[in-house]
Amino acid sequence: MGKAMSQMRRWGAGFAANLASFAGRLQERRAAVEREEGLPGGPGEEGERAAAAEREPQADYVPPPPSYAPAVSAPRDPVHAVPWGVRVAAEVGWRFLILAGALYVLMRVISAVELVVLAFVGSLLTTALLQPTVAMLKRAGLPRGLATAVTFIGGFVVMGLVGWFVAWQVMENTDMLSQQLQDGIGQLKKGLLNSPFHVTETQINQIAKNLQHAIGTNAEQITSAGLQGVTVVIEVFTGIFLAMFSTLFLLYDGRNVWQWVLKLFPRDAREGLVGAGPRAWRTLTLYVRGTVIVAFIDAVCIGVGIYFLGVPMAVPLAVVIFLGAFIPLVGAVASGALAMIVALVTQGPFTMLMVLVVVLAVQQIEGHVLQPFILGRAVRVHPLGVVLSVAAGSLIAGIGGAVVAVPLVAVTNTVVGYLRVHAQEAALRAAPGPHGATAVEVAPVQPGASGGEAT
């Protein structure tokens, strides 16, 4: 026990000696550090002041570039600064300008060859009228050439006879109409003298004198107009010849002509045009056939009415009404106004009012019964579209443009409607369905049931 206690005392004395030695060395190290901090330029008080002076910005001091790229945001795309509505309007605007430019160039080209275009369109209308007869004769057993010749010759002979009959009636009744016109002017003069407007005979004579003077003064212009009329007659006969020539070939070889036209279009567009062409032709055929029937009924009804009212030249007026019916709305108004003027000059105001009643009654029957029943929904065009198309056609190509405007709109409506449905069906066929099948293969109805066929 005593021996153990002596060993512990020796170990404690050694530990104390080591601790005192470590404390001495630590004190010496502290003294050395304090001496180093007291040197000039060191991190003592003076060193701290020197470091603070270095940290203060100098006037000509340029910091060194950083060792990394600064995080600078990229400039914004100018397109994203434009509002969405403005961008859409710009996209639509420049496309509209391109379409308007193309349409303007097309109209300029058509104006340059207006006679040829009108003749060809007239031949299309005539072919649409005569084609059913050719098909009927071919079904009866006649060869295609013979059926075409019979239809062509018979159709134009009938048209020529109608024109000759109208001209003969006008020439036969010219003297009587002139006499009735003079009598009507005399009655109008007496009516003005006895009217409450206090018109004197001197004023009426002065008006007649002014008219004669105007005619004498403008004799040169009238002569020039007559020469222009001769030119117009030559152009009319040229157009008739071109229309007859084109009609003959369309009746005989129209299918091959259509096949040649298809080859002018890209291959990808032919599938839609193959379906749109027959529908457009069917619409045109229905329009021409229905218009002829409606015009014939109008001419017969109005002609019979003005005949029983005692209006002279009832047959020529009926033919004018028949021809005027090919210009919807406008032609009926113009031909009815002509019949009213003749009735006023030859028979008086009462007969004119009765003619107006007859014309209005027939027009109402036509608009509400004949056209919906005969033409049907396939070629129905809204009255606003009829008026605008007739006005635009007359401004572009005169009477000929007014005649072809409405059938052109009807055919365009049919073609655009079919191509829209065809594009939807093509997209439906191309869309993938479940398990790799197309949408058409899994559709509950047939794709053709969407209304592509014109009715």
C-alpha positions in Angstrom: 0.0 0.0 0.0 2.7 2.4 0.9 4.6 1.5 -2.2 1.6 2.3 -4.4 1.1 5.6 -2.8 4.8 6.5 -3.5 4.4 5.6 -7.2 1.3 7.8 -7.6 3.1 10.7 -6.0 6.0 10.3 -8.5 3.6 10.1 -11.5 1.8 13.3 -10.3 5.1 15.2 -9.9 6.1 14.2 -13.4 2.7 15.3 -14.9 3.0 18.7 -13.1 6.5 19.2 -14.4 5.3 18.4 -18.0 2.3 20.8 -17.6 4.6 23.6 -16.4 6.9 23.0 -19.3 3.9 23.2 -21.8 2.7 26.4 -20.2 6.1 27.9 -20.6 6.3 27.1 -24.2 2.8 28.4 -24.8 3.8 31.7 -23.1 6.8 32.0 -25.3 4.7 31.4 -28.4 2.3 34.1 -27.4 5.1 36.6 -26.8 6.4 35.8 -30.3 3.1 36.4 -31.9 2.6 39.7 -30.1 6.1 40.8 -31.3 5.1 39.9 -34.9 1.9 41.9 -34.7 3.8 45.0 -33.6 6.0 45.1 -36.8 5.2 47.8 -39.5 3.0 46.5 -42.4 1.8 43.6 -40.2 -1.8 43.0 -39.4 -1.7 45.2 -36.3 -3.3 48.6 -35.9 -1.1 50.1 -38.6 -1.6 47.1 -40.8 -5.3 47.4 -40.4 -5.1 51.1 -41.4 -3.1 50.2 -44.5 -5.6 47.5 -45.5 -8.5 49.9 -45.0 -6.8 52.4 -47.2 -6.3 49.8 -49.9 -10.0 48.8 -49.7 -11.1 52.4 -50.4 -11.8 53.0 -54.1 -9.3 55.2 -56.0 -10.2 57.6 -58.8 -8.1 55.8 -61.4 -8.6 52.3 -60.0 -9.8 49.6 -62.4 -10.9 46.3 -60.9 -9.5 43.2 -62.5 -12.0 41.2 -64.6 -13.7 38.3 -62.9 -12.6 34.8 -63.5 -16.2 33.7 -64.4 -18.7 34.9 -67.1 -21.3 37.3 -65.6 -25.0 36.1 -65.6 -26.3 38.6 -68.2 -29.8 37.8 -69.6 -30.1 37.4 -73.4 -31.9 40.3 -75.3 -35.7 39.7 -75.8 -36.9 38.6 -79.2 -38.7 41.6 -80.9 -41.5 39.2 -82.1 -42.5 38.5 -78.5 -42.9 42.3 -77.9 -45.7 42.4 -80.5 -49.2 41.6 -79.1 -50.7 38.4 -80.3 -53.7 40.1 -81.9 -51.4 42.4 -83.9 -49.4 39.4 -85.1 -52.5 37.5 -86.2 -53.8 40.7 -88.0 -50.5 41.1 -89.8 -50.4 37.4 -90.9 -53.9 37.7 -92.2 -53.2 41.1 -93.8 -50.2 40.1 -95.9 -52.0 36.9 -97.1 -55.0 39.0 -98.0 -52.8 41.4 -100.0 -51.4 38.5 -101.9 -54.8 37.2 -102.7 -56.1 40.6 -103.7 -53.0 41.1 -106.0 -53.6 37.7 -107.6 -57.3 38.5 -108.1 -56.4 41.9 -109.6 -54.0 40.3 -112.1 -56.6 37.7 -112.9 -59.2 40.4 -113.6 -56.8 42.3 -115.8 -56.1 39.1 -117.8 -59.8 38.4 -118.1 -60.5 42.0 -119.2 -57.9 41.7 -121.9 -59.6 38.5 -123.3 -63.1 39.4 -122.2 -64.7 38.3 -125.5 -63.1 34.9 -125.4 -63.9 34.3 -121.7 -67.6 35.3 -122.1 -67.9 33.1 -125.3 -66.5 30.1 -123.4 -68.7 30.7 -120.4 -71.7 31.0 -122.7 -70.7 27.8 -124.3 -70.5 26.1 -120.9 -74.1 27.3 -120.1 -75.3 26.2 -123.5 -73.6 22.8 -123.1 -75.2 22.4 -119.7 -78.6 23.0 -121.3 -78.1 20.7 -124.2 -76.0 17.9 -122.6 -79.1 16.0 -121.2 -80.5 15.8 -124.7 -77.2 14.3 -126.0 -77.3 11.7 -123.2 -80.9 10.9 -123.9 -80.1 10.3 -127.7 -77.1 8.2 -126.8 -79.3 6.0 -124.5 -81.7 5.7 -127.4 -79.0 4.1 -129.5 -77.6 6.9 -131.6 -73.8 7.2 -131.9 -72.1 9.9 -130.0 -71.2 12.0 -133.1 -74.8 11.8 -134.5 -76.4 12.6 -131.2 -74.1 15.6 -130.8 -74.8 16.9 -134.3 -78.6 16.5 -133.9 -78.6 18.3 -130.5 -76.2 21.0 -131.7 -78.1 21.8 -134.9 -81.5 21.6 -133.3 -80.6 23.7 -130.3 -79.1 26.6 -132.3 -81.8 26.4 -134.9 -84.4 26.9 -132.2 -82.4 29.8 -130.7 -82.1 31.4 -134.2 -85.8 31.0 -134.9 -86.7 32.7 -131.6 -84.3 35.6 -132.4 -85.7 35.9 -135.9 -89.3 35.9 -134.6 -88.6 38.6 -132.1 -86.9 40.8 -134.7 -89.8 40.2 -137.1 -92.4 41.1 -134.5 -90.5 44.3 -133.6 -90.3 45.3 -137.3 -93.9 44.5 -138.0 -95.1 46.6 -135.0 -92.7 49.5 -135.3 -95.1 51.7 -137.3 -98.0 51.0 -135.0 -95.8 51.5 -131.9 -94.5 54.8 -133.3 -98.0 56.0 -134.0 -99.1 55.0 -130.5 -96.0 56.6 -129.1 -96.9 59.9 -130.7 -100.5 59.6 -129.5 -99.2 58.9 -126.0 -96.9 61.9 -126.1 -99.8 64.0 -127.2 -102.0 62.7 -124.4 -99.1 63.3 -121.9 -98.8 66.9 -123.2 -102.6 67.5 -122.7 -102.4 66.0 -119.2 -99.5 68.3 -118.3 -101.5 71.3 -119.6 -104.5 70.4 -117.5 -102.5 69.3 -114.5 -102.3 71.4 -111.3 -98.6 72.0 -112.0 -99.4 75.0 -114.2 -97.3 73.9 -117.1 -97.8 76.0 -120.2 -97.6 75.0 -123.8 -94.7 77.4 -124.3 -92.7 75.6 -121.6 -93.4 72.2 -123.3 -92.4 73.5 -126.7 -89.2 75.0 -125.2 -88.3 71.5 -123.7 -88.9 69.9 -127.1 -86.7 72.6 -128.7 -84.0 72.0 -126.2 -84.1 68.3 -126.9 -83.8 68.8 -130.6 -80.9 71.2 -130.1 -79.1 68.7 -127.9 -79.6 66.0 -130.5 -78.2 68.3 -133.2 -75.3 69.5 -131.1 -74.3 66.0 -130.2 -74.7 64.6 -133.7 -71.0 63.8 -133.8 -71.1 61.9 -130.6 -74.2 60.0 -131.8 -72.4 59.1 -135.0 -69.4 57.9 -133.0 -71.7 55.8 -130.8 -73.2 54.3 -134.0 -69.8 53.4 -135.2 -69.1 51.8 -131.8 -72.3 50.0 -132.2 -71.1 48.5 -135.4 -68.0 47.3 -133.6 -70.1 45.8 -130.8 -72.2 44.0 -133.4 -69.0 42.5 -135.0 -67.8 41.5 -131.5 -71.2 39.9 -130.7 -71.1 37.8 -133.9 -67.5 36.8 -133.2 -68.5 35.8 -129.6 -71.5 33.8 -131.0 -69.2 31.9 -133.4 -66.7 31.1 -130.6 -69.5 30.0 -128.3 -71.0 27.7 -131.0 -67.6 26.2 -131.8 -66.8 25.6 -128.1 -70.2 24.1 -127.5 -69.8 21.6 -130.3 -66.5 20.3 -128.9 -67.8 20.3 -125.3 -70.9 18.3 -126.3 -68.8 15.8 -128.3 -65.6 15.5 -126.2 -66.3 17.1 -122.9 -65.0 14.2 -120.8 -61.6 14.3 -122.5 -61.4 18.1 -122.1 -62.0 17.6 -118.4 -59.3 15.0 -118.1 -56.9 17.4 -119.8 -57.8 20.1 -117.4 -57.1 17.8 -114.5 -53.6 17.2 -115.7 -52.8 20.9 -115.3 -53.1 20.6 -111.5 -50.6 18.9 -109.1 -51.1 15.3 -108.5 -52.0 15.7 -104.8 -54.9 18.1 -105.7 -56.4 15.9 -108.4 -58.3 13.6 -105.9 -60.4 16.4 -104.6 -60.9 17.9 -108.1 -62.1 14.6 -109.5 -65.0 14.7 -107.0 -65.6 18.4 -107.2 -65.8 18.5 -111.0 -68.9 16.3 -111.5 -70.7 18.1 -108.6 -69.9 21.5 -110.1 -71.2 20.4 -113.5 -74.4 19.0 -111.9 -75.0 22.3 -110.1 -74.5 24.2 -113.4 -76.8 21.9 -115.3 -79.5 22.2 -112.6 -79.1 26.0 -112.6 -79.4 26.4 -116.4 -82.3 23.9 -116.7 -84.2 25.4 -113.8 -83.6 29.0 -115.0 -84.8 28.1 -118.5 -88.0 26.6 -117.1 -88.6 29.4 -114.7 -87.9 32.0 -117.4 -90.3 30.3 -119.8 -93.1 30.2 -117.2 -92.5 33.9 -116.4 -92.5 34.9 -120.1 -95.7 32.9 -120.8 -97.6 34.2 -117.8 -96.6 37.9 -118.2 -97.0 37.7 -122.0 -100.6 36.3 -121.7 -101.4 39.0 -119.1 -100.2 42.0 -121.2 -101.8 40.4 -124.3 -105.2 40.4 -122.7 -104.6 44.0 -121.4 -104.2 45.1 -125.0 -100.5 46.1 -124.8 -99.0 45.9 -128.3 -96.0 43.6 -129.1 -96.9 41.2 -126.3 -94.8 38.4 -127.9 -91.6 40.4 -128.2 -92.0 41.7 -124.7 -92.5 38.1 -123.5 -89.2 37.1 -125.2 -87.4 40.0 -123.5 -88.9 38.9 -120.2 -87.6 35.4 -120.9 -84.1 36.6 -121.6 -84.1 39.0 -118.7 -84.9 36.1 -116.3 -81.3 34.9 -116.8 -80.2 37.9 -114.8 -81.8 37.2 -111.4 -83.7 40.1 -109.7 -82.3 42.8 -111.9 -83.4 41.3 -115.2 -86.9 40.8 -114.0 -87.2 44.4 -112.8 -85.8 45.8 -116.1 -88.0 43.7 -118.3 -91.1 44.4 -116.2 -90.3 48.1 -116.3 -90.0 48.0 -120.1 -93.5 46.3 -120.3 -94.9 49.0 -118.0 -93.4 51.8 -120.2 -94.9 50.4 -123.3 -98.2 50.0 -121.6 -98.1 53.6 -120.3 -97.3 55.1 -123.7 -99.8 53.0 -125.6 -102.7 52.4 -123.2 -102.4 54.9 -120.4 -101.7 54.8 -116.6 -104.4 52.4 -115.7 -103.1 49.7 -118.0 -99.6 50.4 -116.7 -100.8 49.7 -113.2 -102.4 46.5 -114.3 -99.2 45.4 -115.9 -97.4 46.2 -112.7 -99.8 44.0 -110.8 -99.3 41.1 -113.2 -95.5 41.4 -113.1 -95.4 41.5 -109.3 -97.8 38.5 -109.0 -95.7 36.4 -111.3 -92.4 37.4 -109.6 -93.9 36.4 -106.2 -94.9 33.1 -107.6 -91.5 32.6 -109.0 -89.6 33.5 -105.8 -91.7 31.5 -103.4 -92.9 28.5 -105.5 -91.0 28.0 -108.8 -87.4 28.6 -107.8 -87.5 26.5 -104.5 -89.4 23.7 -106.3 -87.4 23.6 -109.6 -84.0 24.7 -108.6 -84.0 23.1 -105.1 -81.3 23.6 -102.5 -78.4 22.5 -104.7 -78.1 25.9 -106.4 -79.8 28.1 -103.9 -77.9 31.4 -103.3 -78.9 34.0 -100.8 -80.6 37.1 -102.3 -77.8 39.3 -100.9 -75.2 37.1 -102.7 -77.3 37.3 -105.9 -77.5 41.1 -105.8 -73.8 41.6 -105.0 -72.6 39.0 -107.6 -74.8 40.5 -110.3 -73.6 44.0 -109.5 -69.9 42.9 -109.5 -70.4 40.9 -112.8 -72.0 43.9 -114.5 -69.2 46.2 -113.4 -66.6 43.8 -114.7 -68.1 42.6 -117.9 -71.4 44.4 -118.5 -74.5 42.3 -119.3 -72.5 39.2 -120.0 -70.9 39.4 -116.6 -74.3 39.9 -114.9 -75.6 36.7 -116.7 -72.7 34.4 -115.6 -72.3 35.9 -112.1 -74.9 33.9 -110.3 -74.1 30.5 -111.8 -70.4 31.2 -111.1 -71.3 31.8 -107.4 -73.5 28.7 -107.3 -70.7 26.5 -108.8 -68.1 28.0 -106.5 -70.2 27.4 -103.5 -70.6 23.7 -104.5 -66.9 23.3 -105.1 -65.7 24.9 -101.9 -68.2 23.0 -99.8 -67.1 19.7 -101.3 -63.4 20.4 -101.0 -63.9 21.4 -97.4 -65.6 18.1 -96.6 -63.0 16.2 -98.6 -60.2 17.8 -96.6 -61.9 16.8 -93.4 -62.3 13.2 -94.5 -58.6 13.1 -95.7 -57.5 14.3 -92.2 -59.8 11.7 -90.6 -58.3 8.9 -92.7 -54.8 10.1 -91.9 -55.4 10.3 -88.1 -54.1 7.1 -86.3 -56.6 5.2 -84.2 -56.3 2.6 -81.5 -53.9 -0.3 -82.1 -52.6 1.3 -85.3 -55.9 1.5 -87.1 -57.0 4.7 -88.8 -59.8 6.8 -87.6 -62.0 5.9 -90.6 -61.6 2.2 -89.8 -63.0 2.6 -86.3 -65.5 5.3 -87.1 -69.2 4.3 -86.5 -70.4 5.8 -89.8 -69.0 5.9 -93.4 -66.9 8.9 -94.2 -69.0 9.6 -97.3 -72.1 10.3 -95.1 -70.9 13.8 -94.2 -72.7 15.4 -97.1 -70.1 15.5 -99.8 -72.6 14.6 -102.5 -74.5 17.6 -103.9 -78.3 17.3 -103.9 
